[in-house]
């Protein structure tokens, strides 16, 4: 075991492991607050559920802006600078959240938190792409998913204990964790932004802006496929608990165990699965992940007892563990070095769009067709995504195939 850990540590540079540790600290802090955020807004601030939904919509919308802006700023000013700025400002925003005492103040803080918080991910993912060789990138992104899920598993237990005594202490604890990551990034990390474009890439790279990304039809098609799979993820994360409770009387605690299954599998199995599949062509892996998404969601239509839902989540989670790290690695492969931030921002934007429209699609199907029809109908999005990924693998140019596969 010690030799295996030593080998794993040697596979990645020191700064990656610093980022790994900071991600754990930050994930624990976030896990302290976000599971209890709606309770805080509704019970402590006396905000109606309708307006709680409005606040969450503000958060999602502002995060969309942050993803796009963050990608551009990452390429212009550097990965470290944007991460430090995002973490530092976000620590202050979380402190302000603890003192918000009205809908207007809470909404204002949420909008700021959405924009500033979303700046971080494109910078972090671009830094990983700078630090890690292409063959190791799926493992690197997989490791970050493992530690993020571990933090989210630990954080709610601490947050629930603190929230039962004081929500202010909970927010201050989250802010402290974010500030610790800010100090880690400020003093222990170096900038990794490439200083120049390699000669072989300079001739075929347009001037760096968002239009350059949008003109990359191969990448935009890939993002469309990721959006389709994220629509399925939204059903499992937002619609499934309502379906379980309304149709079968399985309340919040049952869905909690379904989500615990998801997080536990990621913590235990993400890295072994990523290592086992690292030599497979990446676009074929994304197609396999999309198919498992579709199969897991489709199987909900035939579920009626608690073990059935657990099994459906197991199938879905295997797809998630294959798809998400591979999607980030494919994005890093497709992006010119000087545009990695913008490409990562666009990838994050597709996930935000999928989670934005997914619950709306689920609600419309449930209300106007039938609740059970939701699952086979939305599962077709996963099939379409798999077909799209396979088409990209089939028609991608020889040079790009060597890069991606």
N, C-alpha and C positions, 0 to 999 in steps of 0.2 A: 504493500500500500504506500509506504514512504517513497519507494522508488518511482511508483506511478505518479504520485503527486509531484515529485521532483522533476520528472519528465514533462508533466503538464505545465509546470511553472516555467520550464525552459522553452516551451513552445511559443510563448508570447513575451513581448518585451515588458520591461519593468513598469513603464507608464500604463500599459493596459491593466496590470494588476492593481495599480493605484486607482484607476478609474473603476475597476471592479469593486474595490472596497468602498469607494465613495458612493457608488450606486447602491450598495447594501444599506449604508447609513441613511441615504436619502429615501429609499424605498420603505424602510421601517418608519421613518417620519411621516411619509405620505399615508402609510397604512394606518397610522394613529388617527387620522382625521377623516379621510374621504368616505369610509363606510358609515360614518355617523353624521355626515354633512347635512343630509336631508332632515334628519332628526333635529339637528341644531337649528336649522332654519325654521322648521315648522313648530317645534315645541318651545324653544328658548326665545325665538324672535317673533313668534306668533304670526308667521307668514303662512297664508293659505297654500294648499297643495298646488293650486293653479299657478300661483306666483312662484312657488318653489320650482315648478317646471319651467317657468319663464327664466328664472335665474340660471338654471342648468342649460337652457338654450343659449343664453348670453355667453356662458362659459364655452360651449361647443363652437359658437360662431367666432368668438375672439381667438380661440385656439386655431381655427382655420387661418386667420390672418397671421398669427404668430408662426405657423409652419412655413408659409410662403416667405414672409419677411425674414424669418430666421435662416432659411436656406440661402437667401441672397446675402445677408450680413455675414454669414459664416464664410462664404467665398471671398467677401471683400475685406473683412477685418480679421479673420482668423478664427480657429476653433476655440482656443483657450480663452480669448477675449470675450467671445459671446457666451461661453459657458460660465465664466466668472460673473459677467454682467447679469445673466439670467438667474443664477443661484443667489447672488447678493441681493438683487432687487426682490426676488421671490421670498427671501427670508423676511424682509421688511413687510411685504404684502401679507404674509401669514400672521404676523404680529397684529397688523391692522384688522385682519379678519376677526381676531379674538375680541376686538373692541367695537365691531359693527353692531349697531342696535336698532337698525331699521331696514326696510326693503331697499331703499335708495342706496344706503351705504353698502349693504351686502352686495347689491347688483354692481355697484361701482368697483368694489374690491374684486369681485369675481371676473369682471371684464379685464381688469389689469392682470389678475393672476393667469387668466387664459392666454393672453398675449405673451406675457413675460415667460410663463412656464413653458410654452410651446417653442420658444426660441432655443431651448436647451437640446432637444432631441436631434435636430439636423446637425448641430455642432458636434454632439457626442458621436453620432454614427459616422460622420465624416472623419473624425479623429481616429476612430477604430480602423476605417479604411486606409488612412494614412499610415497607421502603425503596423498593420498586420498584412502579411502577404496574401494574395488572392486565394490560394488553396486553403488557408486557415481561417478565412473570414466567417464561413458559416459556424465554425466552432466558437469563434470569438463572440459573435452575436448570440449564439445559443447560451454561452456562459453568462452573458449579461441578462438574458431572460431568466435563467435559473436563479441568479442572485436577486433579481427584481421580485420574482414570485416568492422567494424565501422571505424577503423583507415584508412583502404584503401579507404573508402568513403570520409573521411575528407581530407586525404593527397593530392590527386590530385588537389583539389581546391586551397590549399595553394601553392602546387608546381607549378601550372600553373601561379599563380600570381607572384611568385618569378622568374620562368624561363623566363617570358616575360621581366624581368629586368636584370637578371644575372644567368646563369647556375651555376656559381661558388657559388653564395649564396645558390642556391638550394642544391648543394652537401654538402656544409658546414652545412646547416640546418639539412639534413639527418644525417650527421656525429654527430652533436650535440645531436640529439634524441637518436642515438645509444649509445653515450657516457653517456647520462643520465641513460639509462637502465644498462649500465656497472656499474655505481656508485651504482644504486639500488641493483644489484646482489652482488656487492662486499661488501657493508656495511650492507644490510638489510636481506640478505638471509643466511641460514645455509646450511651446507652440509647434504644431505639426503641419501647418498649411504649406503646401508646396510653393517654393519660391519662383519656379520657372516651369514652363510647359516642355516636356520632352519633345525632341525634334520630330520624332515619328508621329506625334499626336498634334503638333502645331499646325500642320498643313490641312487637317480635316476637322478642325475645331473652330466653330464660329465664335464671334465675340461673346464674352460671358454675360448673358442676361437670361431672364425667364423665357423670352421668346426662343432662345436657343434650345432650352429644354423642351418646350412645346413643339418644336419642329422635329424632334427626335421621335418619329412615328413608332419605331420599335419600342421605345420606352413608354410612350403614351399608351400603346396597346397593352403593354405589360401592366401599367397602372390601372387600366380598365378592368383587367382580370382580377387584380388585387381588390378593387372596389367591389366587384361581384362577390368575392369570398367574404369580404367584411360585412356585406349585407347579411350573410348567413351567421357570422359571429354575433351580429346585433340581435338576431332572433334568440340565440342561446343565452345572451347576457341580459336582455331586457324583456323579451316577450315570454320566454319559457317560464319564469316564476309565476306570472299571472295565469298562464295556461295550466300549470300544475295545480294551482290553488283553485281556480274557477271550475275546471273540468273534473278534477279528481280529489279535491279537498286536501291536497298536499301543501301545507303552509310553508312559511318562511324557513323554518328549521330544516325541512326536507331539501329545499333548494340550496340552503347553505351547505349541506353535505355534497350536493351535486357540484357546487363550485369548489369545495375543498378537494374533491376528486380531481378536478382540473388542475388546481394549483399544486397538489401533491405529485401528480404525474409529471408536471413540468420540472419540479425540483429534483425528482428522482431519476427521470428518464431522458430529459432534454439533451444532456451532453452525450450520453451513450448513443442515442439515436443520431445525433448530428455527426458523431465520429463514424458511425457505421455507414452513413450515407454520403460521406464527404467526397468519394470518388465518382458518385453518380452525376450525370449531366444535370445541371441545376434547373433548367427549364422543365425537364421531365419530372424532377422532384416537386416543383411547384404544381405541376399537373396532378401528381399523385396526392399531394396535400389537398388540393381542391376537391378531388374525388372523395377523399375521406370526410371532408367537410360536408359534402352533399349527402353521403351515406349516413353520417351521424344525424344530420337534420331530418332527412327523409324518415329515419327509423322512429322519430318522435311520433309520427302519425299512427304507429302501431304500439305505442307505449301507453300503459294504463296503470302500472304499479311502480312503486319507488325504484326497485332494482332495474326496471326497464330504462328509466331516465338516467340512472348511473351508467348503464351500458352504453346508451347513446352518447353520453358525455365522454366516455372512454374512447369511442371511435372518433368523435370530433376532435378530441385533444391530440390523438396521434396525428391527425391532419394538421393541427395547429403547430405541433412540434416540428413537423417537416417543413411546413410552408413559411412560417414567419421568419426564422433566421435565414432561410434560403432566399426569400424575397429581398431582404436587406442586402445580402451578399450579391445578388444579381444586380441590384441598383448600384452598388459600389463598383461592380465590374463594368457596367454600361456607362458610368459617368466619367467624363474627362476629369483629370485630377483637379483642374482649376474650377470645376463646376460641381464638385461632390456635394457641397452644402445645398445647392439648389435642387439637385436630384433627390437628396434625402428629404428635403422639405416637401417636394412633390409627392414622394412616397407617403410621408406622414399625412399629407392633405387627402390622399385617396382613402386612408383609413378613417379620417374624420368624416369624409363625405359618406362613406359606407355606414358608419354608425349614426350619422344624421338622418339618412333616408330609410335605413333598415327598419326601425320601429314604426315609421309611418306606413311602409309597405305592409308590415305585419298586421298593424291595426286595421288597415283597409280590407285586407283579405279576411281577417277574423270577423269583422262586422258585416261585410257585404256578401261573403260567400259562406264560410263556415270556419270555426276555429281549427278544426282538424285539417282543413284544406291548406292552411298556412304552410305546413311542413313540406308536403310534396311539391307545392308550387314554388316555394323559395329555394328548395333543393336544386331546381333547374339552374339557378344562378351558379352553383358550384360546377355543374356539368358544362355550362357555357364557358366558365373560366378555364376549366381543364382543356376544353377544345381550343380555346384561344392560346393557352400556353404551349400546347402541342403544335399548333400552327406556327407560332413564333420559333419554336425549335426546328421546325421543318424548313422554314423559308428564311431563317437568319443567314446572313452572309457567312462565308467560310471563316473570315477573320474574327467575326463576332462569336461564332461557334467555338473557336479555340479559346476565346476569352472567357465565355460563360461556362463552357463545359469542361 
